[in-house]
Amino acid sequence: MTPSQIATYVDAAAAALDLRLRQDYRPGVLRYFTLASEFAAIVDAVPLQPHDEAATTFVPVEPREATE
């Protein structure tokens, strides 16, 4: 997405959610959505085949303490 498209999306999403986006937060929100857009482009670039399937279940594990 272009910076203009991202700004338009953020504005539309905020309006749809009736969310007042503070002007001092806006640059950070736009940076986040830019990053998310870049991640999405990387994922979209991976070609999938008919036999590729999504994982059925995600099971998180508890973090362990670092050992020295």
CHARMM-style PDB file with segment names, atoms N, HN, CA, C and O in Angstrom:
ATOM      1  N   MET     1       0.836  -1.175   0.000  1.00  0.00      PROA
ATOM      2  CA  MET     1       0.000   0.000   0.000  1.00  0.00      PROA
ATOM      3  C   MET     1       0.884   1.242   0.000  1.00  0.00      PROA
ATOM      4  O   MET     1       1.976   1.255   0.568  1.00  0.00      PROA
ATOM      5  N   THR     2       0.396   2.244  -0.631  1.00  0.00      PROA
ATOM      6  HN  THR     2      -0.491   2.233  -1.093  1.00  0.00      PROA
ATOM      7  CA  THR     2       1.123   3.513  -0.651  1.00  0.00      PROA
ATOM      8  C   THR     2       0.843   4.269   0.655  1.00  0.00      PROA
ATOM      9  O   THR     2      -0.140   3.979   1.337  1.00  0.00      PROA
ATOM     10  N   PRO     3       1.695   5.229   1.003  1.00  0.00      PROA
ATOM     11  CA  PRO     3       1.423   6.025   2.212  1.00  0.00      PROA
ATOM     12  C   PRO     3       0.041   6.695   2.170  1.00  0.00      PROA
ATOM     13  O   PRO     3      -0.631   6.790   3.197  1.00  0.00      PROA
ATOM     14  N   SER     4      -0.374   7.147   1.015  1.00  0.00      PROA
ATOM     15  HN  SER     4       0.172   7.070   0.181  1.00  0.00      PROA
ATOM     16  CA  SER     4      -1.692   7.769   0.889  1.00  0.00      PROA
ATOM     17  C   SER     4      -2.807   6.757   1.142  1.00  0.00      PROA
ATOM     18  O   SER     4      -3.788   7.076   1.813  1.00  0.00      PROA
ATOM     19  N   GLN     5      -2.670   5.548   0.616  1.00  0.00      PROA
ATOM     20  HN  GLN     5      -1.873   5.288   0.071  1.00  0.00      PROA
ATOM     21  CA  GLN     5      -3.673   4.504   0.841  1.00  0.00      PROA
ATOM     22  C   GLN     5      -3.742   4.118   2.318  1.00  0.00      PROA
ATOM     23  O   GLN     5      -4.824   3.889   2.859  1.00  0.00      PROA
ATOM     24  N   ILE     6      -2.587   4.049   2.958  1.00  0.00      PROA
ATOM     25  HN  ILE     6      -1.708   4.235   2.519  1.00  0.00      PROA
ATOM     26  CA  ILE     6      -2.552   3.706   4.378  1.00  0.00      PROA
ATOM     27  C   ILE     6      -3.241   4.785   5.195  1.00  0.00      PROA
ATOM     28  O   ILE     6      -4.036   4.475   6.083  1.00  0.00      PROA
ATOM     29  N   ALA     7      -2.950   6.048   4.909  1.00  0.00      PROA
ATOM     30  HN  ALA     7      -2.305   6.301   4.189  1.00  0.00      PROA
ATOM     31  CA  ALA     7      -3.587   7.151   5.637  1.00  0.00      PROA
ATOM     32  C   ALA     7      -5.099   7.136   5.430  1.00  0.00      PROA
ATOM     33  O   ALA     7      -5.858   7.365   6.371  1.00  0.00      PROA
ATOM     34  N   THR     8      -5.534   6.870   4.207  1.00  0.00      PROA
ATOM     35  HN  THR     8      -4.918   6.685   3.442  1.00  0.00      PROA
ATOM     36  CA  THR     8      -6.964   6.796   3.916  1.00  0.00      PROA
ATOM     37  C   THR     8      -7.604   5.651   4.680  1.00  0.00      PROA
ATOM     38  O   THR     8      -8.692   5.803   5.235  1.00  0.00      PROA
ATOM     39  N   TYR     9      -6.934   4.504   4.710  1.00  0.00      PROA
ATOM     40  HN  TYR     9      -6.050   4.381   4.259  1.00  0.00      PROA
ATOM     41  CA  TYR     9      -7.453   3.341   5.439  1.00  0.00      PROA
ATOM     42  C   TYR     9      -7.559   3.638   6.935  1.00  0.00      PROA
ATOM     43  O   TYR     9      -8.587   3.356   7.550  1.00  0.00      PROA
ATOM     44  N   VAL    10      -6.506   4.204   7.521  1.00  0.00      PROA
ATOM     45  HN  VAL    10      -5.671   4.433   7.021  1.00  0.00      PROA
ATOM     46  CA  VAL    10      -6.523   4.520   8.948  1.00  0.00      PROA
ATOM     47  C   VAL    10      -7.661   5.493   9.268  1.00  0.00      PROA
ATOM     48  O   VAL    10      -8.380   5.308  10.250  1.00  0.00      PROA
ATOM     49  N   ASP    11      -7.820   6.507   8.454  1.00  0.00      PROA
ATOM     50  HN  ASP    11      -7.236   6.657   7.656  1.00  0.00      PROA
ATOM     51  CA  ASP    11      -8.897   7.468   8.674  1.00  0.00      PROA
ATOM     52  C   ASP    11     -10.273   6.803   8.578  1.00  0.00      PROA
ATOM     53  O   ASP    11     -11.152   7.065   9.399  1.00  0.00      PROA
ATOM     54  N   ALA    12     -10.455   5.947   7.577  1.00  0.00      PROA
ATOM     55  HN  ALA    12      -9.741   5.734   6.910  1.00  0.00      PROA
ATOM     56  CA  ALA    12     -11.741   5.276   7.388  1.00  0.00      PROA
ATOM     57  C   ALA    12     -12.019   4.296   8.526  1.00  0.00      PROA
ATOM     58  O   ALA    12     -13.144   4.222   9.020  1.00  0.00      PROA
ATOM     59  N   ALA    13     -11.003   3.547   8.942  1.00  0.00      PROA
ATOM     60  HN  ALA    13     -10.089   3.608   8.540  1.00  0.00      PROA
ATOM     61  CA  ALA    13     -11.192   2.595  10.034  1.00  0.00      PROA
ATOM     62  C   ALA    13     -11.515   3.322  11.336  1.00  0.00      PROA
ATOM     63  O   ALA    13     -12.395   2.896  12.084  1.00  0.00      PROA
ATOM     64  N   ALA    14     -10.814   4.403  11.605  1.00  0.00      PROA
ATOM     65  HN  ALA    14     -10.099   4.749  10.997  1.00  0.00      PROA
ATOM     66  CA  ALA    14     -11.091   5.177  12.815  1.00  0.00      PROA
ATOM     67  C   ALA    14     -12.516   5.733  12.784  1.00  0.00      PROA
ATOM     68  O   ALA    14     -13.215   5.705  13.797  1.00  0.00      PROA
ATOM     69  N   ALA    15     -12.941   6.231  11.637  1.00  0.00      PROA
ATOM     70  HN  ALA    15     -12.373   6.253  10.815  1.00  0.00      PROA
ATOM     71  CA  ALA    15     -14.301   6.758  11.511  1.00  0.00      PROA
ATOM     72  C   ALA    15     -15.340   5.653  11.693  1.00  0.00      PROA
ATOM     73  O   ALA    15     -16.354   5.860  12.360  1.00  0.00      PROA
ATOM     74  N   ALA    16     -15.096   4.493  11.108  1.00  0.00      PROA
ATOM     75  HN  ALA    16     -14.272   4.326  10.566  1.00  0.00      PROA
ATOM     76  CA  ALA    16     -16.037   3.372  11.214  1.00  0.00      PROA
ATOM     77  C   ALA    16     -16.176   2.894  12.657  1.00  0.00      PROA
ATOM     78  O   ALA    16     -17.243   2.436  13.068  1.00  0.00      PROA
ATOM     79  N   LEU    17     -15.097   3.005  13.417  1.00  0.00      PROA
ATOM     80  HN  LEU    17     -14.231   3.377  13.084  1.00  0.00      PROA
ATOM     81  CA  LEU    17     -15.106   2.578  14.817  1.00  0.00      PROA
ATOM     82  C   LEU    17     -15.464   3.710  15.777  1.00  0.00      PROA
ATOM     83  O   LEU    17     -15.494   3.521  16.993  1.00  0.00      PROA
ATOM     84  N   ASP    18     -15.734   4.886  15.215  1.00  0.00      PROA
ATOM     85  HN  ASP    18     -15.710   5.039  14.227  1.00  0.00      PROA
ATOM     86  CA  ASP    18     -15.992   6.083  16.021  1.00  0.00      PROA
ATOM     87  C   ASP    18     -14.845   6.305  17.007  1.00  0.00      PROA
ATOM     88  O   ASP    18     -15.057   6.597  18.183  1.00  0.00      PROA
ATOM     89  N   LEU    19     -13.641   6.158  16.495  1.00  0.00      PROA
ATOM     90  HN  LEU    19     -13.469   5.920  15.540  1.00  0.00      PROA
ATOM     91  CA  LEU    19     -12.426   6.285  17.291  1.00  0.00      PROA
ATOM     92  C   LEU    19     -11.751   7.605  16.967  1.00  0.00      PROA
ATOM     93  O   LEU    19     -11.402   7.867  15.816  1.00  0.00      PROA
ATOM     94  N   ARG    20     -11.573   8.417  17.962  1.00  0.00      PROA
ATOM     95  HN  ARG    20     -11.857   8.204  18.897  1.00  0.00      PROA
ATOM     96  CA  ARG    20     -10.878   9.690  17.759  1.00  0.00      PROA
ATOM     97  C   ARG    20      -9.384   9.441  17.882  1.00  0.00      PROA
ATOM     98  O   ARG    20      -8.877   9.146  18.964  1.00  0.00      PROA
ATOM     99  N   LEU    21      -8.701   9.561  16.781  1.00  0.00      PROA
ATOM    100  HN  LEU    21      -9.113   9.801  15.902  1.00  0.00      PROA
ATOM    101  CA  LEU    21      -7.260   9.327  16.745  1.00  0.00      PROA
ATOM    102  C   LEU    21      -6.552  10.648  17.042  1.00  0.00      PROA
ATOM    103  O   LEU    21      -6.618  11.594  16.257  1.00  0.00      PROA
ATOM    104  N   ARG    22      -5.880  10.694  18.178  1.00  0.00      PROA
ATOM    105  HN  ARG    22      -5.826   9.925  18.815  1.00  0.00      PROA
ATOM    106  CA  ARG    22      -5.175  11.922  18.546  1.00  0.00      PROA
ATOM    107  C   ARG    22      -4.073  12.215  17.533  1.00  0.00      PROA
ATOM    108  O   ARG    22      -3.391  11.309  17.054  1.00  0.00      PROA
ATOM    109  N   GLN    23      -3.915  13.489  17.219  1.00  0.00      PROA
ATOM    110  HN  GLN    23      -4.469  14.225  17.608  1.00  0.00      PROA
ATOM    111  CA  GLN    23      -2.929  13.889  16.209  1.00  0.00      PROA
ATOM    112  C   GLN    23      -1.507  13.517  16.611  1.00  0.00      PROA
ATOM    113  O   GLN    23      -0.684  13.232  15.741  1.00  0.00      PROA
ATOM    114  N   ASP    24      -1.198  13.512  17.904  1.00  0.00      PROA
ATOM    115  HN  ASP    24      -1.867  13.743  18.610  1.00  0.00      PROA
ATOM    116  CA  ASP    24       0.153  13.142  18.317  1.00  0.00      PROA
ATOM    117  C   ASP    24       0.384  11.634  18.239  1.00  0.00      PROA
ATOM    118  O   ASP    24       1.531  11.186  18.259  1.00  0.00      PROA
ATOM    119  N   TYR    25      -0.700  10.837  18.148  1.00  0.00      PROA
ATOM    120  HN  TYR    25      -1.631  11.200  18.132  1.00  0.00      PROA
ATOM    121  CA  TYR    25      -0.566   9.384  17.972  1.00  0.00      PROA
ATOM    122  C   TYR    25      -0.548   8.987  16.499  1.00  0.00      PROA
ATOM    123  O   TYR    25      -0.064   7.909  16.155  1.00  0.00      PROA
ATOM    124  N   ARG    26      -1.059   9.830  15.647  1.00  0.00      PROA
ATOM    125  HN  ARG    26      -1.452  10.706  15.927  1.00  0.00      PROA
ATOM    126  CA  ARG    26      -1.226   9.496  14.222  1.00  0.00      PROA
ATOM    127  C   ARG    26       0.057   9.025  13.539  1.00  0.00      PROA
ATOM    128  O   ARG    26       0.010   8.025  12.823  1.00  0.00      PROA
ATOM    129  N   PRO    27       1.201   9.691  13.719  1.00  0.00      PROA
ATOM    130  CA  PRO    27       2.420   9.201  13.059  1.00  0.00      PROA
ATOM    131  C   PRO    27       2.792   7.767  13.465  1.00  0.00      PROA
ATOM    132  O   PRO    27       3.232   6.981  12.626  1.00  0.00      PROA
ATOM    133  N   GLY    28       2.620   7.433  14.723  1.00  0.00      PROA
ATOM    134  HN  GLY    28       2.262   8.072  15.405  1.00  0.00      PROA
ATOM    135  CA  GLY    28       2.911   6.073  15.176  1.00  0.00      PROA
ATOM    136  C   GLY    28       1.945   5.057  14.598  1.00  0.00      PROA
ATOM    137  O   GLY    28       2.346   3.958  14.215  1.00  0.00      PROA
ATOM    138  N   VAL    29       0.672   5.422  14.534  1.00  0.00      PROA
ATOM    139  HN  VAL    29       0.346   6.314  14.845  1.00  0.00      PROA
ATOM    140  CA  VAL    29      -0.336   4.526  13.955  1.00  0.00      PROA
ATOM    141  C   VAL    29      -0.027   4.295  12.474  1.00  0.00      PROA
ATOM    142  O   VAL    29      -0.103   3.165  11.990  1.00  0.00      PROA
ATOM    143  N   LEU    30       0.316   5.349  11.769  1.00  0.00      PROA
ATOM    144  HN  LEU    30       0.378   6.266  12.162  1.00  0.00      PROA
ATOM    145  CA  LEU    30       0.648   5.211  10.340  1.00  0.00      PROA
ATOM    146  C   LEU    30       1.908   4.358  10.159  1.00  0.00      PROA
ATOM    147  O   LEU    30       1.981   3.559   9.226  1.00  0.00      PROA
ATOM    148  N   ARG    31       2.902   4.520  11.045  1.00  0.00      PROA
ATOM    149  HN  ARG    31       2.843   5.170  11.803  1.00  0.00      PROA
ATOM    150  CA  ARG    31       4.107   3.678  10.957  1.00  0.00      PROA
ATOM    151  C   ARG    31       3.758   2.220  11.179  1.00  0.00      PROA
ATOM    152  O   ARG    31       4.257   1.350  10.465  1.00  0.00      PROA
ATOM    153  N   TYR    32       2.903   1.936  12.163  1.00  0.00      PROA
ATOM    154  HN  TYR    32       2.497   2.642  12.743  1.00  0.00      PROA
ATOM    155  CA  TYR    32       2.497   0.559  12.434  1.00  0.00      PROA
ATOM    156  C   TYR    32       1.794  -0.048  11.220  1.00  0.00      PROA
ATOM    157  O   TYR    32       2.122  -1.160  10.806  1.00  0.00      PROA
ATOM    158  N   PHE    33       0.835   0.674  10.651  1.00  0.00      PROA
ATOM    159  HN  PHE    33       0.568   1.577  10.987  1.00  0.00      PROA
ATOM    160  CA  PHE    33       0.111   0.139   9.505  1.00  0.00      PROA
ATOM    161  C   PHE    33       1.017  -0.012   8.284  1.00  0.00      PROA
ATOM    162  O   PHE    33       0.806  -0.909   7.467  1.00  0.00      PROA
ATOM    163  N   THR    34       2.016   0.848   8.152  1.00  0.00      PROA
ATOM    164  HN  THR    34       2.188   1.576   8.816  1.00  0.00      PROA
ATOM    165  CA  THR    34       2.999   0.684   7.078  1.00  0.00      PROA
ATOM    166  C   THR    34       3.759  -0.613   7.276  1.00  0.00      PROA
ATOM    167  O   THR    34       3.952  -1.372   6.326  1.00  0.00      PROA
ATOM    168  N   LEU    35       4.192  -0.874   8.497  1.00  0.00      PROA
ATOM    169  HN  LEU    35       4.036  -0.258   9.269  1.00  0.00      PROA
ATOM    170  CA  LEU    35       4.905  -2.110   8.809  1.00  0.00      PROA
ATOM    171  C   LEU    35       4.020  -3.326   8.563  1.00  0.00      PROA
ATOM    172  O   LEU    35       4.460  -4.309   7.967  1.00  0.00      PROA
ATOM    173  N   ALA    36       2.773  -3.259   9.020  1.00  0.00      PROA
ATOM    174  HN  ALA    36       2.415  -2.461   9.504  1.00  0.00      PROA
ATOM    175  CA  ALA    36       1.846  -4.369   8.803  1.00  0.00      PROA
ATOM    176  C   ALA    36       1.616  -4.613   7.313  1.00  0.00      PROA
ATOM    177  O   ALA    36       1.513  -5.760   6.877  1.00  0.00      PROA
ATOM    178  N   SER    37       1.536  -3.554   6.546  1.00  0.00      PROA
ATOM    179  HN  SER    37       1.620  -2.622   6.900  1.00  0.00      PROA
ATOM    180  CA  SER    37       1.365  -3.675   5.103  1.00  0.00      PROA
ATOM    181  C   SER    37       2.575  -4.346   4.456  1.00  0.00      PROA
ATOM    182  O   SER    37       2.429  -5.155   3.539  1.00  0.00      PROA
ATOM    183  N   GLU    38       3.765  -4.005   4.939  1.00  0.00      PROA
ATOM    184  HN  GLU    38       3.883  -3.348   5.683  1.00  0.00      PROA
ATOM    185  CA  GLU    38       4.985  -4.635   4.409  1.00  0.00      PROA
ATOM    186  C   GLU    38       5.017  -6.116   4.757  1.00  0.00      PROA
ATOM    187  O   GLU    38       5.405  -6.935   3.923  1.00  0.00      PROA
ATOM    188  N   PHE    39       4.615  -6.476   5.977  1.00  0.00      PROA
ATOM    189  HN  PHE    39       4.300  -5.811   6.654  1.00  0.00      PROA
ATOM    190  CA  PHE    39       4.546  -7.895   6.355  1.00  0.00      PROA
ATOM    191  C   PHE    39       3.545  -8.637   5.474  1.00  0.00      PROA
ATOM    192  O   PHE    39       3.813  -9.748   5.017  1.00  0.00      PROA
ATOM    193  N   ALA    40       2.390  -8.015   5.241  1.00  0.00      PROA
ATOM    194  HN  ALA    40       2.172  -7.113   5.612  1.00  0.00      PROA
ATOM    195  CA  ALA    40       1.364  -8.647   4.412  1.00  0.00      PROA
ATOM    196  C   ALA    40       1.875  -8.890   2.993  1.00  0.00      PROA
ATOM    197  O   ALA    40       1.571  -9.919   2.390  1.00  0.00      PROA
ATOM    198  N   ALA    41       2.646  -7.952   2.466  1.00  0.00      PROA
ATOM    199  HN  ALA    41       2.893  -7.116   2.957  1.00  0.00      PROA
ATOM    200  CA  ALA    41       3.198  -8.120   1.112  1.00  0.00      PROA
ATOM    201  C   ALA    41       4.162  -9.299   1.064  1.00  0.00      PROA
ATOM    202  O   ALA    41       4.202 -10.032   0.075  1.00  0.00      PROA
ATOM    203  N   ILE    42       4.938  -9.483   2.128  1.00  0.00      PROA
ATOM    204  HN  ILE    42       4.906  -8.888   2.931  1.00  0.00      PROA
ATOM    205  CA  ILE    42       5.868 -10.621   2.184  1.00  0.00      PROA
ATOM    206  C   ILE    42       5.092 -11.930   2.203  1.00  0.00      PROA
ATOM    207  O   ILE    42       5.436 -12.867   1.482  1.00  0.00      PROA
ATOM    208  N   VAL    43       4.050 -12.000   3.023  1.00  0.00      PROA
ATOM    209  HN  VAL    43       3.771 -11.239   3.609  1.00  0.00      PROA
ATOM    210  CA  VAL    43       3.240 -13.218   3.103  1.00  0.00      PROA
ATOM    211  C   VAL    43       2.533 -13.473   1.770  1.00  0.00      PROA
ATOM    212  O   VAL    43       2.489 -14.610   1.301  1.00  0.00      PROA
ATOM    213  N   ASP    44       1.986 -12.433   1.165  1.00  0.00      PROA
ATOM    214  HN  ASP    44       2.022 -11.509   1.546  1.00  0.00      PROA
ATOM    215  CA  ASP    44       1.294 -12.587  -0.120  1.00  0.00      PROA
ATOM    216  C   ASP    44       2.224 -13.052  -1.228  1.00  0.00      PROA
ATOM    217  O   ASP    44       1.774 -13.656  -2.201  1.00  0.00      PROA
ATOM    218  N   ALA    45       3.517 -12.777  -1.090  1.00  0.00      PROA
ATOM    219  HN  ALA    45       3.883 -12.286  -0.299  1.00  0.00      PROA
ATOM    220  CA  ALA    45       4.468 -13.148  -2.134  1.00  0.00      PROA
ATOM    221  C   ALA    45       4.799 -14.643  -2.131  1.00  0.00      PROA
ATOM    222  O   ALA    45       5.403 -15.141  -3.080  1.00  0.00      PROA
ATOM    223  N   VAL    46       4.414 -15.354  -1.083  1.00  0.00      PROA
ATOM    224  HN  VAL    46       3.923 -14.949  -0.312  1.00  0.00      PROA
ATOM    225  CA  VAL    46       4.703 -16.786  -1.003  1.00  0.00      PROA
ATOM    226  C   VAL    46       3.659 -17.539  -1.811  1.00  0.00      PROA
ATOM    227  O   VAL    46       2.469 -17.485  -1.500  1.00  0.00      PROA
ATOM    228  N   PRO    47       4.103 -18.243  -2.854  1.00  0.00      PROA
ATOM    229  CA  PRO    47       3.127 -18.986  -3.661  1.00  0.00      PROA
ATOM    230  C   PRO    47       2.615 -20.211  -2.897  1.00  0.00      PROA
ATOM    231  O   PRO    47       3.395 -20.950  -2.297  1.00  0.00      PROA
ATOM    232  N   LEU    48       1.327 -20.410  -2.925  1.00  0.00      PROA
ATOM    233  HN  LEU    48       0.693 -19.809  -3.413  1.00  0.00      PROA
ATOM    234  CA  LEU    48       0.730 -21.562  -2.264  1.00  0.00      PROA
ATOM    235  C   LEU    48       0.232 -22.547  -3.318  1.00  0.00      PROA
ATOM    236  O   LEU    48      -0.210 -22.163  -4.400  1.00  0.00      PROA
ATOM    237  N   GLN    49       0.317 -23.796  -2.974  1.00  0.00      PROA
ATOM    238  HN  GLN    49       0.677 -24.107  -2.094  1.00  0.00      PROA
ATOM    239  CA  GLN    49      -0.147 -24.862  -3.845  1.00  0.00      PROA
ATOM    240  C   GLN    49      -1.443 -25.436  -3.275  1.00  0.00      PROA
ATOM    241  O   GLN    49      -1.743 -25.221  -2.100  1.00  0.00      PROA
ATOM    242  N   PRO    50      -2.207 -26.153  -4.076  1.00  0.00      PROA
ATOM    243  CA  PRO    50      -3.471 -26.716  -3.573  1.00  0.00      PROA
ATOM    244  C   PRO    50      -3.289 -27.605  -2.336  1.00  0.00      PROA
ATOM    245  O   PRO    50      -4.191 -27.693  -1.502  1.00  0.00      PROA
ATOM    246  N   HSD    51      -2.141 -28.256  -2.214  1.00  0.00      PROA
ATOM    247  HN  HSD    51      -1.409 -28.184  -2.891  1.00  0.00      PROA
ATOM    248  CA  HSD    51      -1.948 -29.153  -1.064  1.00  0.00      PROA
ATOM    249  C   HSD    51      -1.501 -28.411   0.202  1.00  0.00      PROA
ATOM    250  O   HSD    51      -1.431 -29.022   1.269  1.00  0.00      PROA
ATOM    251  N   ASP    52      -1.203 -27.130   0.111  1.00  0.00      PROA
ATOM    252  HN  ASP    52      -1.260 -26.634  -0.756  1.00  0.00      PROA
ATOM    253  CA  ASP    52      -0.826 -26.343   1.292  1.00  0.00      PROA
ATOM    254  C   ASP    52      -2.075 -26.080   2.130  1.00  0.00      PROA
ATOM    255  O   ASP    52      -3.106 -25.651   1.612  1.00  0.00      PROA
ATOM    256  N   GLU    53      -1.967 -26.342   3.414  1.00  0.00      PROA
ATOM    257  HN  GLU    53      -1.130 -26.691   3.835  1.00  0.00      PROA
ATOM    258  CA  GLU    53      -3.092 -26.150   4.308  1.00  0.00      PROA
ATOM    259  C   GLU    53      -2.662 -25.320   5.508  1.00  0.00      PROA
ATOM    260  O   GLU    53      -1.496 -25.317   5.902  1.00  0.00      PROA
ATOM    261  N   ALA    54      -3.617 -24.628   6.066  1.00  0.00      PROA
ATOM    262  HN  ALA    54      -4.564 -24.630   5.746  1.00  0.00      PROA
ATOM    263  CA  ALA    54      -3.352 -23.887   7.293  1.00  0.00      PROA
ATOM    264  C   ALA    54      -3.234 -24.867   8.457  1.00  0.00      PROA
ATOM    265  O   ALA    54      -3.803 -25.958   8.415  1.00  0.00      PROA
ATOM    266  N   ALA    55      -2.507 -24.483   9.479  1.00  0.00      PROA
ATOM    267  HN  ALA    55      -2.045 -23.596   9.514  1.00  0.00      PROA
ATOM    268  CA  ALA    55      -2.417 -25.306  10.681  1.00  0.00      PROA
ATOM    269  C   ALA    55      -3.806 -25.428  11.294  1.00  0.00      PROA
ATOM    270  O   ALA    55      -4.595 -24.484  11.252  1.00  0.00      PROA
ATOM    271  N   THR    56      -4.097 -26.576  11.853  1.00  0.00      PROA
ATOM    272  HN  THR    56      -3.457 -27.343  11.887  1.00  0.00      PROA
ATOM    273  CA  THR    56      -5.429 -26.789  12.419  1.00  0.00      PROA
ATOM    274  C   THR    56      -5.583 -26.124  13.772  1.00  0.00      PROA
ATOM    275  O   THR    56      -6.657 -25.612  14.090  1.00  0.00      PROA
ATOM    276  N   THR    57      -4.530 -26.123  14.575  1.00  0.00      PROA
ATOM    277  HN  THR    57      -3.658 -26.539  14.317  1.00  0.00      PROA
ATOM    278  CA  THR    57      -4.621 -25.583  15.921  1.00  0.00      PROA
ATOM    279  C   THR    57      -3.310 -24.921  16.308  1.00  0.00      PROA
ATOM    280  O   THR    57      -2.231 -25.446  16.034  1.00  0.00      PROA
ATOM    281  N   PHE    58      -3.413 -23.780  16.936  1.00  0.00      PROA
ATOM    282  HN  PHE    58      -4.290 -23.353  17.158  1.00  0.00      PROA
ATOM    283  CA  PHE    58      -2.243 -23.129  17.516  1.00  0.00      PROA
ATOM    284  C   PHE    58      -2.319 -23.318  19.015  1.00  0.00      PROA
ATOM    285  O   PHE    58      -3.307 -22.937  19.643  1.00  0.00      PROA
ATOM    286  N   VAL    59      -1.274 -23.908  19.597  1.00  0.00      PROA
ATOM    287  HN  VAL    59      -0.472 -24.217  19.087  1.00  0.00      PROA
ATOM    288  CA  VAL    59      -1.233 -24.125  21.036  1.00  0.00      PROA
ATOM    289  C   VAL    59      -0.032 -23.371  21.591  1.00  0.00      PROA
ATOM    290  O   VAL    59       1.108 -23.794  21.396  1.00  0.00      PROA
ATOM    291  N   PRO    60      -0.273 -22.270  22.274  1.00  0.00      PROA
ATOM    292  CA  PRO    60       0.860 -21.517  22.821  1.00  0.00      PROA
ATOM    293  C   PRO    60       1.474 -22.258  23.998  1.00  0.00      PROA
ATOM    294  O   PRO    60       0.795 -23.037  24.668  1.00  0.00      PROA
ATOM    295  N   VAL    61       2.718 -22.027  24.245  1.00  0.00      PROA
ATOM    296  HN  VAL    61       3.270 -21.394  23.702  1.00  0.00      PROA
ATOM    297  CA  VAL    61       3.405 -22.607  25.385  1.00  0.00      PROA
ATOM    298  C   VAL    61       3.799 -21.491  26.339  1.00  0.00      PROA
ATOM    299  O   VAL    61       3.974 -20.342  25.933  1.00  0.00      PROA
ATOM    300  N   GLU    62       3.935 -21.842  27.605  1.00  0.00      PROA
ATOM    301  HN  GLU    62       3.792 -22.775  27.934  1.00  0.00      PROA
ATOM    302  CA  GLU    62       4.333 -20.840  28.586  1.00  0.00      PROA
ATOM    303  C   GLU    62       5.789 -20.503  28.384  1.00  0.00      PROA
ATOM    304  O   GLU    62       6.603 -21.387  28.118  1.00  0.00      PROA
ATOM    305  N   PRO    63       6.130 -19.216  28.508  1.00  0.00      PROA
ATOM    306  CA  PRO    63       7.543 -18.840  28.396  1.00  0.00      PROA
ATOM    307  C   PRO    63       8.337 -19.411  29.556  1.00  0.00      PROA
ATOM    308  O   PRO    63       7.841 -19.519  30.678  1.00  0.00      PROA
ATOM    309  N   ARG    64       9.564 -19.771  29.272  1.00  0.00      PROA
ATOM    310  HN  ARG    64       9.967 -19.684  28.361  1.00  0.00      PROA
ATOM    311  CA  ARG    64      10.448 -20.283  30.320  1.00  0.00      PROA
ATOM    312  C   ARG    64      11.425 -19.205  30.730  1.00  0.00      PROA
ATOM    313  O   ARG    64      11.749 -18.313  29.945  1.00  0.00      PROA
ATOM    314  N   GLU    65      11.887 -19.289  31.948  1.00  0.00      PROA
ATOM    315  HN  GLU    65      11.624 -20.013  32.585  1.00  0.00      PROA
ATOM    316  CA  GLU    65      12.907 -18.368  32.425  1.00  0.00      PROA
ATOM    317  C   GLU    65      14.208 -18.682  31.695  1.00  0.00      PROA
ATOM    318  O   GLU    65      14.528 -19.845  31.449  1.00  0.00      PROA
ATOM    319  N   ALA    66      14.943 -17.650  31.357  1.00  0.00      PROA
ATOM    320  HN  ALA    66      14.683 -16.706  31.557  1.00  0.00      PROA
ATOM    321  CA  ALA    66      16.243 -17.843  30.708  1.00  0.00      PROA
ATOM    322  C   ALA    66      17.202 -18.488  31.706  1.00  0.00      PROA
ATOM    323  O   ALA    66      17.257 -18.097  32.872  1.00  0.00      PROA
ATOM    324  N   THR    67      17.944 -19.466  31.239  1.00  0.00      PROA
ATOM    325  HN  THR    67      17.898 -19.783  30.292  1.00  0.00      PROA
ATOM    326  CA  THR    67      18.947 -20.097  32.097  1.00  0.00      PROA
ATOM    327  C   THR    67      20.311 -19.604  31.718  1.00  0.00      PROA
ATOM    328  O   THR    67      20.601 -19.375  30.544  1.00  0.00      PROA
ATOM    329  N   GLU    68      21.143 -19.442  32.709  1.00  0.00      PROA
ATOM    330  HN  GLU    68      20.907 -19.628  33.663  1.00  0.00      PROA
ATOM    331  CA  GLU    68      22.479 -18.912  32.431  1.00  0.00      PROA
ATOM    332  C   GLU    68      23.484 -20.021  32.347  1.00  0.00      PROA
ATOM    333  OT1 GLU    68      24.667 -19.767  32.119  1.00  0.00      PROA
TER     334      GLU     68
END
